[in-house]
Every structure is written in structure tokens, then in C-alpha cells.
Amino acid sequence: MTLGRGSLQLPTMKPTQIAAALEQKFSGRITASLPEDKHPRIHVDAANWREIAEFLARDPDLDFDFLLCISGVDYVGDDKLCAVYDLRSMTHKHEFAVKVYVDRNAPSIPSVSDIWPAADWHEREIFDMFGIDFPGHGDLRRILLPEDWVGHPLRKDYVFPREYHGIPGSYELDWQQKPTYPA
């Protein structure tokens, strides 16, 4: 429903309706549904993500044609990594998110860069910073760090190097070193 020239259009589906549609279509493959949360979303495992992503983009009632962003999250205590996909339908004016969980020791989430071209650089950044592989991505390589950088700096257990190619690290990182005491 349009409110008038220059006015905002109200969303055609509420988050509860979006979640219900997804739960009906993908029964048993959604691990959590939180449509009434401050960040309305569902949770899925990486193995189910690609099919759900295609449905979100192609179903005419959902029509999520715009990827706002993808954020990486490290749940080190649960031994999981996560990619959070924030989506919008420019046609229907609704928004929703999907959290895709993966094992921290073998992180791999199917690429959606062919569905939402904006995913291209987002997936590269998450690959660089968290080490999640995105099979199907056309050019998955580091985007922020040099190719020979070791590790993934946004993982919670990452230890920053004291130097890189002879360039000293910051003294602000001294808290990462174990204290030495005089004998």
C-alpha cells in the first residue's frame, strides 16, 4: 500500500509471515526461528543455505532482491562460525536475516554471489577475516590482507604477529604476550 507521493511504502509481509513461509517450505532444515527478535531471522546450517537462498530471491511473495550485507561472527565457545545475511525486498519493502552456521574447524558455506552480486566482496572479506570458504565463488582470495598473511584476524583466538616482513607490530598488542618475571 502506498501512502502517497514521496511517502514510504509499508512492508507487504511481516517478519512472522516470512518466517512462517520459510518454516513451511523448509520444514526440519531451519534450526531456529526468531521473527519477533530485534533482528528478525532464521538460523540454518550451511548444507541447507543454498536452496533457501534461491527460494528467498526467487519466490514472488518474498522477492529478496537486495543483499544489504553479510557479517561474519565467531562463536568460539560453541566451536562455530557464522555468516549473517541481511536481505531486503525492494519491491515489497520487507527485510529479514538468515544466520548460516558452520563448523569452525572446516568452515564452508556455498557462495551466493551469483544470486546477489553484492555478496562477491562480502564473501571475500569474510574469507579473509574469518577463514570461511565459499565454494562456487568466482574469485575467492584475500581482499584486505596480503596473500601471504597467516591466519584470520577476526577469529577470537587469533594472535597478532609481533612483526610482518620486518615491520614491527604495535606495542598496544603487548597484552597478548605472556608476562615474563625476573628469576
Steps between C-alpha positions, in 0.01 A plus 500: 500500500644836401430787733542773240757664280840496667369298795642177627339178389405264782650149492272244339610218734582511867801306632266245660341435159840467333619255765177299471539475122858379541410252772222357284725463193811378684354302788774340709783694331461819703679462834348811663238760413503841669263723301403716799857574605652849452684342206234274343663186360526129460802278566612228259795268450725566201388181324147645465593858418520495119147365446355745753688792341363415156147486641540834681612668178260335256171452684272782378346559844843541663706639210812576707680673215746704708780375724571772756807333648659180623665506843732237641471387862726272704327294768826358630335353812261297280775411248293667224538780250203678353416722203202732549319595179285814528251514213246748369226485240501825308165403349319401818699720743559228757826391663615177659825329598641150482781376725694219336703289744804290417755292692796717598753230403372450144316824415327487164179676387377485138549830320197709411691753288312381191166567672596831659805655326568716810606177675820494293710732715317416823591132460860593420521712814358222719739253337788736579402591856338173621627229264159383377520339155224587252492226233358629173647848543670611178803673657540404865823657622608741769362850460637694801821320592800396290484151346782374726332609825466212744169450677171682522506809726131515600498154653489537875802275555721681249838615630634801314857467373774701669621600155422453132788495248719690745235760580450502878155460643344748735597515865127503569509124440726431799199368693506191273842395622549293812666705774860422583619533856858545618653189655 
